[in-house]
Amino acid sequence: MNRGWFGGVQPGLRFGDRHAGSPVVGKISREWEPLVIRNRGMPSPSIAATCRSTWIWASKLRHLLLGHVLVQGRVDVDGLHCAMQLGDLLLQSHRSPPATALPMTIGVAASFDTEVAREYGDVIGSETATLGQHVLEGPAVNLHRTTIAGRNFEYFSEDPYLSGVMGVEITRAIQAHDIIAMGKHYVVNDQEYERFRTSVELDEHVLRELYLLPFEMLVTDGEVAALMSAYNRIRGVYATEYRHTLHDVLRDDWGFEGYVQSDFWSTRSAATHSNAGLDHEMPDAKWLNQTNITNALNDTSLEMKTIDRALIRRFTQMFRFGQFERPYDPGEIDAAANGATARRLGAQMAVLLKNDAGLLPITNPTGQLVIIGQSKFAEHATQGGGGSSKVDPLYTVAPLEGLRDILTEMGADATADSFIVADDLSNLELAIEAARAADTVILMAGLVATEGADMPSPNMFNQQNEMLDALLGVNKNTVVVMKDSAPVLMPWVDKASTILEVWNQGAEDGHVVPDLLFGRVNPSGKVPTTYPRSADDTLYANHPERYPGTDEGAGYPVIRYTEGLEMGYRWFQAQGIEPLFCFGHGLSYTTFDLADISVDAEGFNGNQPVTVRARLTNTGERAGAEVVQVYLGVPGAGQPPKRLVGFAKEYLEPGESRDVEIVIDPAATNHPFSVWDYCSRGFAVLPGDYTVHVGTSSEDTPFSQVVSVG
């Protein structure tokens, strides 16, 4: 069956029925086939129209938009030259179109709410479609192995199950708009330091049970259309050429039928990566150019069938979402509507870390309120980290502007001002005077990380710890608002009675914070990645082989995940280290009671689901939400005390009770009861005692019950 592409028929292609409604590529001429499996610039449709024999498909949102040149039935040298030259020209000047600056992905995980993830993905998918794009390079589901990794803000969590659950919801929401979602960065791209050179060494059970798990969930549960390979080496082989992950795991074990794209400039070869299972080079033709592919075909290091395979994988997904039939017709994003969604979702991501003095919520603000902090956090809306995921926002709401907006809406008898502390703290004494003179002080500090670089330490930049240490204690009515890309050290924590973590909020920063401070929204987020008390408590302290890696003779850093499965909260629990704020922790302006907990595991033999039931009651005077969390202690050498296997977030009115039921299915994609078995080369439920823990954080699990497998 022939299908038209934007009204035109491509005579060089033949389409079949390998999958219902999906294409099979056949008889693609050797001369132009390479042009389809790599990229060469992105002229706009109007420019491309001047190249008679060239069609351009725009494939990228959020950073550099690049496209794919397809030739109509034959190689037209003049047409190709036109497209390539125009593409090179725009490659130097194109910028991403403005979009809604949503809160960062770490906040989605902090919500512990699948509906928040779905709505988040819906905004992303709808805006991608509105802008006439076809691919969204996300979600990113690498893990927070360290808190200093530069891209933690765009990854979800230290926990693979939480990361996978949220990633699946976002994937489904994006693809509901006929947009290809692209999970990334496959795999163990868990640090930015020397990411183009580093080799990660880890045991297979660690790879399977932790780092591959969220990707497996994206593929199996989310039916993600594409994956992006990582920059780093895995066991000495670049991820773009590592057949074990690209083929053995992805295709043979998981049955993935989508395509794999390289991260930008991560391709290191033509034939090797194609044979390993990489299908698409981005963003240029450094390796997959006509000369290289022709030479590889001639010397038999590459087969035409391998090229066909790459095209089949990609075109199948494009037809799956009707992308060849959809005209390029970009529209205008509804900034107000999506901004309102960003504000509502952002408030649900905030984590109330401390409220010892009961300062929050400030239900009746009076007198003078002053915001104090450095410019990036106290003067401007704190957007996401730097790099390819950075958004050019349609608008932003600054902290003081937003605070005054909310005070006006409340009809409060209060005024609001701000004092901006110099990055070098040269006016710190004046800041102290401003804090002393105010009725309420809102200290704003935080961290904005960036792609391409890890933090040198878990501390905030620009001496913000010293700033907070000097300002805390000056005024008893002081609230600390943290705006972080990832958990940071808080050496001043004992001086602060009240700490609210809002992450990098994006466009609606200025409104979200006062919504929370004044109790218009009750914070309900939970810590998605453990806050250490000290850098000495981290898994890499005094272990350079774990991070940043060591040169073992080949010239590049080798990072060894010798901590095994003891990563994140599993590290702290296995080592008996008390964290500053544990995984799953988060306070509320109301109180809850979790009672009548039971585990239904009658006749359990490792195959049938186990059902956890509890009754949750809001015992306070405000509406709010609590997250019931289920952890499992799994038998076996090297297994940490607990792994998260289920959670449910419930919103309750004052005095309301609700029965909560969480089903833990051994057959689920996250393999809750299983470990990786080297003998069978698969996941297996081992005989022994499994301890089910139920509570409201990784450290607060007052109920436990042992379930045995004979």
C-alpha positions as CSV (number, residue, x, y, z in Angstrom):
1,M,0.0,0.0,0.0
2,N,1.4,3.4,-1.0
3,R,1.0,6.2,1.5
4,G,1.2,9.9,0.6
5,W,3.7,12.1,2.5
6,F,2.1,15.6,2.7
7,G,0.2,14.9,-0.4
8,G,3.1,13.5,-2.4
9,V,3.8,9.9,-3.3
10,Q,7.4,8.6,-2.7
11,P,8.0,6.3,-5.6
12,G,11.3,5.0,-4.1
13,L,9.6,3.4,-1.1
14,R,7.4,0.3,-0.8
15,F,5.2,-0.2,2.3
16,G,4.0,-3.5,3.7
17,D,2.2,-4.9,6.6
18,R,4.8,-6.0,9.0
19,H,2.8,-4.2,11.7
20,A,-0.8,-3.0,11.1
21,G,-0.6,0.4,9.6
22,S,3.2,0.4,9.8
23,P,5.6,0.7,6.9
24,V,8.2,-1.7,5.6
25,V,11.0,-0.1,3.6
26,G,12.1,-1.8,0.5
27,K,14.0,-1.0,-2.6
28,I,15.6,2.2,-1.2
29,S,18.4,3.2,-3.5
30,R,21.9,2.8,-2.1
31,E,22.7,6.4,-3.1
32,W,20.1,8.1,-0.9
33,E,19.4,5.7,1.9
34,P,22.1,7.1,4.1
35,L,20.4,10.5,4.0
36,V,17.4,9.1,5.9
37,I,19.3,7.5,8.8
38,R,21.2,10.6,9.7
39,N,20.5,14.3,9.7
40,R,21.6,17.3,7.7
41,G,20.2,20.6,8.9
42,M,16.6,21.9,9.2
43,P,15.4,24.4,6.7
44,S,11.9,25.7,7.5
45,P,9.1,24.3,5.2
46,S,9.1,27.5,3.2
47,I,12.8,27.3,2.6
48,A,12.7,23.6,1.8
49,A,10.0,24.4,-0.8
50,T,12.6,26.1,-2.9
51,C,14.5,22.9,-3.1
52,R,12.2,21.1,-5.6
53,S,13.4,17.6,-4.9
54,T,13.8,17.9,-1.1
55,W,11.4,17.4,1.8
56,I,12.3,18.4,5.3
57,W,10.8,16.9,8.4
58,A,11.3,18.8,11.7
59,S,12.1,16.4,14.5
60,K,13.1,18.2,17.6
61,L,11.8,20.5,20.3
62,R,13.4,22.3,23.3
63,H,16.8,22.7,21.7
64,L,18.3,22.9,18.2
65,L,15.7,21.8,15.7
66,L,17.1,19.5,13.1
67,G,15.6,17.5,10.3
68,H,15.8,14.5,8.0
69,V,16.3,14.9,4.3
70,L,14.2,12.5,2.1
71,V,14.7,12.5,-1.7
72,Q,11.6,12.0,-3.9
73,G,12.4,8.9,-5.8
74,R,15.8,9.7,-7.0
75,V,19.0,11.6,-6.1
76,D,18.8,15.1,-7.3
77,V,22.3,16.5,-6.7
78,D,21.1,20.1,-7.1
79,G,18.2,19.6,-4.7
80,L,20.4,17.8,-2.1
81,H,23.0,20.5,-2.3
82,C,20.4,23.2,-1.8
83,A,19.0,21.4,1.3
84,M,22.4,20.8,2.8
85,Q,23.6,24.4,2.4
86,L,20.4,25.8,3.8
87,G,20.5,23.3,6.7
88,D,24.1,24.3,7.5
89,L,23.1,27.9,7.5
90,L,20.2,27.5,9.8
91,L,22.2,25.1,12.0
92,Q,24.2,28.1,13.1
93,S,21.2,30.4,13.8
94,H,18.1,28.5,14.8
95,R,16.7,28.8,18.3
96,S,14.0,26.8,20.0
97,P,10.5,28.3,19.9
98,P,9.2,29.7,23.2
99,A,7.2,27.3,25.3
100,T,5.9,26.9,28.8
101,A,8.7,26.7,31.4
102,L,7.4,23.8,33.5
103,P,8.9,22.8,36.9
104,M,11.8,20.5,36.5
105,T,11.4,16.7,36.3
106,I,12.7,16.0,39.8
107,G,9.6,17.8,41.0
108,V,7.4,15.4,39.1
109,A,8.9,12.6,41.1
110,A,8.5,14.6,44.3
111,S,4.8,14.8,43.7
112,F,4.5,11.0,44.0
113,D,1.4,11.5,42.0
114,T,0.8,9.7,38.7
115,E,-1.9,12.2,37.7
116,V,0.6,15.1,38.1
117,A,3.0,13.1,35.7
118,R,0.2,12.6,33.2
119,E,-0.8,16.3,33.1
120,Y,2.9,17.3,32.9
121,G,3.3,15.0,29.9
122,D,0.1,16.3,28.4
123,V,1.4,19.9,28.4
124,I,4.6,18.8,26.8
125,G,2.9,16.7,24.2
126,S,0.3,19.3,23.3
127,E,2.9,22.1,23.0
128,T,5.2,19.9,20.9
129,A,2.2,19.2,18.6
130,T,1.1,22.8,18.5
131,L,4.6,23.9,17.4
132,G,4.4,21.4,14.5
133,Q,7.1,19.1,15.8
134,H,7.2,15.3,15.7
135,V,9.6,14.1,18.4
136,L,10.1,15.0,22.1
137,E,13.4,13.9,23.4
138,G,12.3,12.7,26.8
139,P,11.5,11.5,29.4
140,A,15.0,11.1,30.9
141,V,15.0,8.2,33.3
142,N,18.6,7.9,34.5
143,L,19.0,7.7,38.2
144,H,20.4,10.1,40.8
145,R,23.3,7.9,41.8
146,T,25.0,11.0,43.2
147,T,23.3,14.3,44.2
148,I,26.0,16.3,42.4
149,A,25.2,14.9,38.9
150,G,24.6,17.9,36.5
151,R,21.4,16.5,35.0
152,N,19.6,15.4,38.1
153,F,17.1,18.2,37.6
154,E,15.8,16.5,34.4
155,Y,16.0,13.0,35.8
156,F,13.3,11.9,38.3
157,S,14.8,10.2,41.3
158,E,17.3,7.9,42.9
159,D,14.7,5.1,42.9
160,P,14.2,3.1,39.6
161,Y,10.6,2.2,40.3
162,L,9.5,5.8,41.0
163,S,11.4,6.9,38.0
164,G,9.8,4.3,35.8
165,V,6.2,5.0,37.0
166,M,6.5,8.7,36.3
167,G,8.3,8.2,33.1
168,V,5.6,5.8,31.8
169,E,2.9,8.3,32.6
170,I,4.7,11.1,30.8
171,T,5.5,8.9,27.8
172,R,1.8,7.9,27.4
173,A,0.7,11.5,27.7
174,I,3.2,12.8,25.1
175,Q,2.4,10.0,22.6
176,A,-1.4,10.6,23.0
177,H,-0.7,13.7,20.9
178,D,0.8,11.6,18.2
179,I,4.3,12.8,19.2
180,I,7.2,10.3,19.4
181,A,8.5,10.2,23.0
182,M,12.2,9.3,23.3
183,G,13.4,7.8,26.6
184,K,17.0,8.8,27.4
185,H,19.9,8.4,28.1
186,Y,20.3,4.7,27.5
187,V,22.1,3.8,29.8
188,V,24.2,4.6,33.0
189,N,24.7,8.2,31.9
190,D,24.3,9.0,35.6
191,Q,27.1,11.7,35.7
192,E,28.2,14.5,33.4
193,Y,31.9,14.5,34.3
194,E,33.9,13.4,31.2
195,R,30.7,12.0,29.8
196,F,32.2,11.6,26.3
197,R,35.1,9.5,27.6
198,T,34.0,7.7,30.8
199,S,33.5,4.0,31.0
200,V,31.0,2.7,33.5
201,E,31.8,-0.8,35.0
202,L,29.0,-2.6,36.9
203,D,27.7,-6.0,37.6
204,E,24.8,-7.3,35.4
205,H,22.4,-7.7,38.3
206,V,23.1,-4.1,39.3
207,L,22.5,-2.9,35.8
208,R,19.2,-4.9,35.5
209,E,17.7,-4.3,38.9
210,L,18.5,-0.6,39.1
211,Y,19.7,1.3,36.0
212,L,17.9,-0.6,33.2
213,L,14.7,-0.9,35.2
214,P,13.0,2.4,34.4
215,F,13.9,2.0,30.7
216,E,12.3,-1.5,30.7
217,M,9.2,0.1,32.2
218,L,9.2,2.7,29.4
219,V,9.4,0.1,26.8
220,T,7.0,-2.5,28.2
221,D,4.5,-0.4,30.0
222,G,4.8,3.0,28.2
223,E,5.3,1.5,24.7
224,V,7.8,4.3,24.1
225,A,8.5,4.8,20.4
226,A,12.2,5.7,20.6
227,L,15.2,5.7,22.9
228,M,18.3,7.9,22.9
229,S,21.6,6.2,23.5
230,A,24.1,7.7,26.0
231,Y,27.5,9.4,25.5
232,N,29.5,7.2,27.9
233,R,31.1,3.8,27.5
234,I,29.7,0.8,29.1
235,R,32.3,-1.9,30.1
236,G,34.8,-0.2,27.7
237,V,32.4,0.0,24.7
238,Y,30.6,3.2,23.8
239,A,26.9,3.0,24.5
240,T,26.2,3.7,20.8
241,E,28.1,0.5,19.9
242,Y,27.3,-1.7,22.9
243,R,25.3,-4.6,21.3
244,H,24.4,-6.1,24.7
245,T,22.2,-3.2,25.7
246,L,21.1,-2.1,22.2
247,H,20.2,-5.5,21.0
248,D,20.3,-8.3,23.5
249,V,18.5,-6.5,26.3
250,L,16.4,-4.0,24.2
251,R,15.3,-6.2,21.4
252,D,15.6,-9.8,22.5
253,D,14.7,-9.5,26.2
254,W,12.2,-6.6,26.0
255,G,10.9,-6.9,22.5
256,F,11.4,-3.2,21.7
257,E,10.2,-2.3,18.2
258,G,11.0,1.4,18.1
259,Y,14.2,3.0,17.0
260,V,17.3,4.1,18.8
261,Q,18.8,7.6,18.2
262,S,22.2,8.7,19.2
263,D,22.6,11.6,21.6
264,F,24.1,14.6,19.8
265,W,27.6,13.7,18.5
266,S,27.7,10.5,20.5
267,T,28.1,8.3,17.4
268,R,31.7,7.1,17.0
269,S,31.4,4.9,13.9
270,A,29.3,4.0,10.9
271,A,29.2,0.2,10.5
272,T,29.9,-0.7,14.2
273,H,27.1,1.2,15.7
274,S,24.6,0.2,13.0
275,N,25.4,-3.4,13.5
276,A,25.1,-3.0,17.3
277,G,21.6,-1.6,17.0
278,L,21.8,2.1,16.7
279,D,19.3,3.3,14.0
280,H,19.7,7.1,13.7
281,E,22.6,9.5,14.0
282,M,22.0,13.0,15.4
283,P,22.6,15.8,14.6
284,D,24.8,15.7,11.5
285,A,26.5,13.3,9.1
286,K,29.8,12.9,10.7
287,W,29.6,9.1,10.4
288,L,26.5,8.2,8.5
289,N,27.4,10.0,5.4
290,Q,27.2,8.6,1.9
291,T,31.0,8.1,1.6
292,N,31.3,6.1,4.8
293,I,28.2,4.0,4.2
294,T,29.2,3.2,0.6
295,N,32.6,2.2,1.8
296,A,31.2,0.0,4.5
297,L,28.8,-1.6,2.1
298,N,31.7,-2.3,-0.3
299,D,34.0,-3.8,2.3
300,T,31.0,-5.8,3.7
301,S,31.3,-4.4,7.2
302,L,27.8,-3.2,6.8
303,E,24.9,-4.8,5.0
304,M,22.1,-3.1,3.1
305,K,19.6,-5.1,5.2
306,T,21.0,-3.5,8.3
307,I,20.3,-0.1,6.8
308,D,16.8,-1.2,5.8
309,R,16.3,-2.4,9.4
310,A,17.1,1.0,10.8
311,L,14.6,2.7,8.4
312,I,11.9,0.1,9.1
313,R,12.2,0.8,12.9
314,R,12.0,4.5,12.5
315,F,9.3,4.7,9.8
316,T,7.1,2.2,11.7
317,Q,6.9,4.7,14.5
318,M,6.3,7.6,12.3
319,F,3.4,5.8,10.6
320,R,2.2,4.6,14.0
321,F,1.5,8.3,14.9
322,G,0.3,9.4,11.5
323,Q,3.2,11.7,11.0
324,F,3.5,11.4,7.2
325,E,-0.2,12.4,6.8
326,R,0.0,15.4,9.1
327,P,0.8,18.8,7.4
328,Y,3.3,21.2,9.0
329,D,0.9,23.8,10.5
330,P,2.3,25.3,13.7
331,G,-0.1,27.1,16.0
332,E,0.1,29.3,19.0
333,I,0.6,27.9,22.5
334,D,-2.1,28.8,25.1
335,A,0.3,30.4,27.5
336,A,-2.3,31.3,30.1
337,A,-3.9,27.9,30.2
338,N,-0.6,26.0,30.3
339,G,0.9,28.4,32.8
340,A,-2.1,27.8,35.1
341,T,-1.4,24.1,34.8
342,A,2.3,24.7,35.6
343,R,1.3,26.6,38.7
344,R,-1.1,24.0,39.9
345,L,1.3,21.1,39.3
346,G,4.3,23.0,40.7
347,A,2.6,23.5,44.0
348,Q,2.0,19.7,44.3
349,M,5.7,19.1,43.8
350,A,6.9,21.1,46.8
351,V,8.2,19.3,49.9
352,L,7.8,20.7,53.3
353,L,11.0,19.5,54.9
354,K,10.7,21.2,58.3
355,N,8.0,23.1,60.1
356,D,9.2,22.8,63.7
357,A,7.9,26.2,64.9
358,G,4.6,25.9,63.1
359,L,5.3,29.1,61.1
360,L,3.6,27.7,58.0
361,P,1.1,28.3,56.8
362,I,1.0,32.1,57.2
363,T,-2.8,32.4,57.0
364,N,-3.0,36.1,57.8
365,P,0.1,37.9,56.5
366,T,0.5,41.3,58.1
367,G,3.2,44.0,58.3
368,Q,6.3,43.9,56.1
369,L,7.4,40.8,54.3
370,V,10.8,40.8,52.8
371,I,12.3,38.3,50.3
372,I,16.1,38.0,50.8
373,G,18.5,36.0,48.6
374,Q,20.8,36.2,45.6
375,S,19.4,37.4,42.3
376,K,19.0,34.0,40.6
377,F,16.6,32.8,43.4
378,A,15.1,36.0,45.0
379,E,14.9,38.4,42.0
380,H,14.1,36.1,39.1
381,A,11.9,33.1,38.5
382,T,14.2,30.1,38.9
383,Q,14.0,28.0,35.8
384,G,15.5,24.7,35.0
385,G,19.1,23.8,34.6
386,G,21.3,24.7,31.7
387,G,21.9,22.7,28.6
388,S,19.7,21.1,25.9
389,S,16.6,21.0,28.1
390,K,16.5,24.7,28.9
391,V,13.3,26.3,27.7
392,D,12.9,29.8,26.3
393,P,9.8,30.7,28.4
394,L,6.7,32.3,27.1
395,Y,6.7,34.4,30.3
396,T,7.9,34.2,33.9
397,V,6.6,35.5,37.3
398,A,9.3,36.9,39.5
399,P,9.3,36.2,43.3
400,L,8.4,39.8,44.4
401,E,5.8,40.2,41.6
402,G,4.1,37.0,42.5
403,L,4.2,37.6,46.3
404,R,2.5,41.0,45.7
405,D,-0.1,39.4,43.4
406,I,-1.1,36.9,46.0
407,L,-1.2,39.5,48.9
408,T,-3.5,41.6,46.7
409,E,-5.8,38.6,45.9
410,M,-6.0,37.8,49.6
411,G,-6.7,41.4,50.6
412,A,-3.9,41.2,53.1
413,D,-2.8,44.1,55.2
414,A,0.8,43.6,54.4
415,T,3.5,45.0,52.2
416,A,6.3,43.1,50.4
417,D,9.8,44.1,49.4
418,S,13.0,42.3,48.5
419,F,16.7,42.6,49.2
420,I,19.1,41.1,46.8
421,V,22.3,39.8,48.3
422,A,25.4,40.2,46.1
423,D,26.9,36.9,44.9
424,D,30.1,37.8,46.7
425,L,28.1,38.6,50.0
426,S,29.6,42.1,49.9
427,N,26.2,43.6,51.2
428,L,25.4,40.8,53.7
429,E,25.4,43.2,56.6
430,L,22.7,45.3,54.9
431,A,20.7,42.1,54.3
432,I,20.9,41.3,58.0
433,E,19.5,44.8,58.8
434,A,16.6,44.2,56.3
435,A,15.8,40.9,57.9
436,R,15.8,42.5,61.4
437,A,13.4,45.2,60.3
438,A,10.8,42.9,58.7
439,D,7.9,41.2,60.3
440,T,8.4,38.1,58.2
441,V,11.5,37.0,56.3
442,I,11.5,34.7,53.3
443,L,15.0,33.5,52.6
444,M,15.4,32.1,49.1
445,A,18.4,30.0,48.1
446,G,19.1,27.1,45.9
447,L,21.0,25.4,43.1
448,V,20.6,25.6,39.3
449,A,22.7,22.8,37.8
450,T,23.6,22.3,34.1
451,E,24.1,19.6,31.5
452,G,27.7,19.0,30.8
453,A,29.1,19.5,34.3
454,D,28.6,17.9,37.7
455,M,28.8,20.1,40.8
456,P,32.2,20.2,42.5
457,S,30.4,19.3,45.8
458,P,26.9,19.0,47.2
459,N,27.0,22.6,48.4
460,M,25.2,25.5,46.9
461,F,27.2,28.0,44.8
462,N,28.2,31.6,45.7
463,Q,28.6,31.0,49.5
464,Q,24.8,30.7,50.0
465,N,25.4,28.4,53.0
466,E,27.3,31.3,54.6
467,M,24.6,33.7,53.7
468,L,21.9,31.6,55.3
469,D,24.0,30.9,58.4
470,A,24.3,34.7,58.9
471,L,20.7,35.5,58.3
472,L,19.1,32.6,60.3
473,G,18.4,33.6,63.9
474,V,18.1,37.4,63.1
475,N,14.3,37.2,62.9
476,K,12.3,34.4,64.5
477,N,9.7,34.6,61.8
478,T,12.0,33.3,59.1
479,V,11.1,30.8,56.4
480,V,13.7,29.2,54.1
481,V,12.6,28.5,50.6
482,M,14.9,26.2,48.7
483,K,14.9,26.2,44.9
484,D,17.1,23.3,44.0
485,S,18.0,21.2,40.9
486,A,18.9,18.4,43.4
487,P,19.3,17.9,47.1
488,V,22.1,20.0,48.6
489,L,23.9,20.0,51.9
490,M,22.4,22.2,54.6
491,P,25.0,22.9,57.3
492,W,22.8,25.6,58.8
493,V,19.8,23.3,59.1
494,D,19.6,23.4,62.9
495,K,19.2,27.2,62.8
496,A,16.2,26.9,60.5
497,S,12.8,26.0,62.0
498,T,11.1,26.0,58.6
499,I,12.3,24.8,55.2
500,L,10.2,24.4,52.1
501,E,11.8,22.8,49.0
502,V,10.1,23.9,45.8
503,W,12.8,22.8,43.2
504,N,13.4,24.8,40.0
505,Q,9.8,25.9,39.5
506,G,10.0,27.6,36.1
507,A,7.5,30.2,34.8
508,E,5.2,30.3,37.8
509,D,7.8,30.4,40.5
510,G,6.6,33.7,41.8
511,H,3.0,32.5,42.3
512,V,3.7,28.9,43.5
513,V,5.8,30.0,46.5
514,P,3.3,32.3,48.1
515,D,0.5,29.9,47.3
516,L,2.3,27.5,49.5
517,L,3.5,29.9,52.2
518,F,0.0,31.3,52.8
519,G,-1.7,27.9,52.8
520,R,-3.7,28.4,49.6
521,V,-2.1,25.1,48.7
522,N,-1.1,22.5,51.2
523,P,2.3,21.0,50.3
524,S,2.2,17.3,49.7
525,G,5.4,16.4,48.0
526,K,7.9,13.8,49.2
527,V,11.7,13.6,48.9
528,P,12.6,11.8,45.7
529,T,16.3,11.6,46.4
530,T,17.9,11.4,49.8
531,Y,19.5,14.6,51.3
532,P,22.8,13.6,53.0
533,R,23.9,15.3,56.2
534,S,27.5,15.5,55.0
535,A,29.5,14.8,51.9
536,D,31.3,12.1,53.9
537,D,28.0,10.2,54.0
538,T,27.8,9.7,50.2
539,L,28.6,6.5,48.4
540,Y,31.6,8.1,46.6
541,A,33.3,9.7,49.7
542,N,36.8,8.3,49.8
543,H,36.1,6.1,46.8
544,P,37.4,7.9,43.7
545,E,36.9,4.7,41.7
546,R,33.1,5.2,42.2
547,Y,33.3,8.8,41.3
548,P,34.8,10.6,39.4
549,G,36.6,7.5,38.3
550,T,40.2,6.6,37.8
551,D,42.5,6.0,34.8
552,E,43.1,2.3,34.7
553,G,45.6,2.5,31.9
554,A,43.5,3.3,28.8
555,G,43.6,7.0,29.3
556,Y,39.9,7.6,30.1
557,P,38.2,7.6,33.5
558,V,36.7,4.3,34.6
559,I,33.8,4.6,37.1
560,R,33.1,1.5,39.0
561,Y,29.7,1.0,40.6
562,T,31.2,-1.1,43.4
563,E,28.5,0.0,45.8
564,G,26.3,-2.5,44.0
565,L,22.6,-2.2,44.8
566,E,23.4,0.1,47.7
567,M,22.5,3.4,46.0
568,G,20.3,6.2,47.2
569,Y,18.2,5.4,50.3
570,R,19.4,1.8,49.9
571,W,23.0,3.0,50.6
572,F,22.0,4.9,53.7
573,Q,20.0,2.1,55.1
574,A,22.5,-0.6,54.3
575,Q,25.3,1.4,55.8
576,G,23.3,2.5,58.8
577,I,23.8,6.2,58.0
578,E,21.1,8.6,59.1
579,P,20.3,11.0,56.3
580,L,19.3,14.7,56.7
581,F,16.0,14.1,55.0
582,C,15.1,10.5,53.9
583,F,13.6,9.3,50.7
584,G,9.8,9.6,50.8
585,H,9.8,12.2,53.6
586,G,7.5,15.2,53.4
587,L,5.3,17.1,55.9
588,S,1.9,18.7,55.6
589,Y,-0.2,21.5,57.1
590,T,-2.5,18.8,58.4
591,T,-2.0,15.4,60.1
592,F,-2.8,11.9,59.1
593,D,-3.3,8.5,60.7
594,L,-2.5,5.3,58.9
595,A,-4.3,2.3,60.5
596,D,-5.8,-1.1,59.9
597,I,-2.8,-2.2,57.8
598,S,-2.9,-5.7,56.4
599,V,-1.1,-7.8,53.9
600,D,-3.1,-10.3,52.0
601,A,-0.6,-13.0,50.9
602,E,-2.4,-16.2,51.6
603,G,-0.9,-19.1,49.7
604,F,1.8,-16.9,48.2
605,N,4.3,-18.8,46.2
606,G,6.1,-16.0,44.4
607,N,3.7,-15.8,41.5
608,Q,0.4,-14.3,42.6
609,P,-0.2,-10.7,43.6
610,V,0.1,-9.5,47.2
611,T,-2.4,-6.9,48.3
612,V,-1.6,-4.3,50.9
613,R,-4.6,-2.6,52.6
614,A,-4.7,0.4,55.0
615,R,-7.1,3.0,56.2
616,L,-5.9,6.6,55.9
617,T,-7.5,9.4,57.9
618,N,-7.0,13.1,57.8
619,T,-6.9,13.9,61.5
620,G,-6.2,17.6,61.1
621,E,-8.2,20.8,60.2
622,R,-7.0,21.3,56.6
623,A,-7.5,19.4,53.4
624,G,-4.3,17.7,52.3
625,A,-2.7,14.7,50.8
626,E,-0.5,11.8,52.1
627,V,1.4,9.1,50.3
628,V,1.1,5.5,51.5
629,Q,4.4,3.8,50.6
630,V,5.1,0.1,50.4
631,Y,8.7,-1.3,50.6
632,L,9.9,-4.8,50.3
633,G,12.9,-6.5,51.9
634,V,14.2,-9.1,49.5
635,P,16.3,-12.1,50.5
636,G,19.6,-12.6,48.8
637,A,23.3,-11.6,49.2
638,G,23.9,-7.9,48.5
639,Q,20.2,-6.9,48.7
640,P,19.6,-3.7,50.6
641,P,17.0,-3.6,53.4
642,K,14.2,-2.0,51.4
643,R,13.1,-1.3,47.8
644,L,10.1,0.8,46.9
645,V,7.4,-1.5,45.3
646,G,4.2,0.6,45.5
647,F,2.7,3.9,46.5
648,A,-0.6,5.7,46.5
649,K,-1.3,9.4,47.0
650,E,-4.7,10.2,48.6
651,Y,-6.3,13.7,48.9
652,L,-8.5,13.9,51.9
653,E,-10.7,16.6,53.5
654,P,-10.5,17.2,57.2
655,G,-11.8,14.2,59.1
656,E,-12.2,12.1,56.0
657,S,-11.0,8.5,55.9
658,R,-10.3,6.3,52.9
659,D,-9.4,2.7,52.4
660,V,-6.2,2.4,50.4
661,E,-5.3,-0.7,48.4
662,I,-1.9,-1.3,46.8
663,V,-1.3,-4.4,44.7
664,I,2.2,-5.8,44.4
665,D,2.3,-8.1,41.4
666,P,5.3,-10.3,41.0
667,A,4.7,-10.3,37.2
668,A,4.8,-6.5,36.9
669,T,7.6,-5.0,34.8
670,N,9.4,-3.6,37.8
671,H,10.0,-7.2,39.1
672,P,9.1,-6.3,42.7
673,F,9.8,-9.7,44.2
674,S,12.6,-10.7,41.8
675,V,16.4,-10.5,41.6
676,W,18.5,-11.0,38.5
677,D,19.5,-14.6,38.2
678,Y,22.8,-15.3,36.4
679,C,22.0,-18.9,35.8
680,S,18.7,-18.5,34.1
681,R,19.7,-15.1,32.7
682,G,16.4,-13.6,33.8
683,F,14.6,-12.3,36.8
684,A,13.7,-14.9,39.5
685,V,11.8,-15.0,42.8
686,L,14.1,-16.7,45.3
687,P,13.0,-18.9,48.1
688,G,13.1,-17.2,51.5
689,D,11.4,-14.5,53.6
690,Y,10.2,-11.3,52.1
691,T,9.4,-8.4,54.5
692,V,6.6,-6.1,53.5
693,H,7.0,-2.6,55.0
694,V,4.2,0.0,55.0
695,G,4.4,3.6,56.0
696,T,4.8,7.2,54.8
697,S,8.6,7.3,54.1
698,S,11.5,5.0,53.6
699,E,12.4,5.5,57.3
700,D,8.8,5.7,58.7
701,T,7.4,2.2,58.1
702,P,5.8,1.2,61.4
703,F,4.1,-1.8,59.9
704,S,5.9,-4.9,58.6
705,Q,4.9,-8.5,57.8
706,V,7.0,-11.4,56.5
707,V,5.8,-13.3,53.5
708,S,7.6,-16.5,52.8
709,V,8.3,-18.4,49.6
710,G,9.2,-22.1,50.1
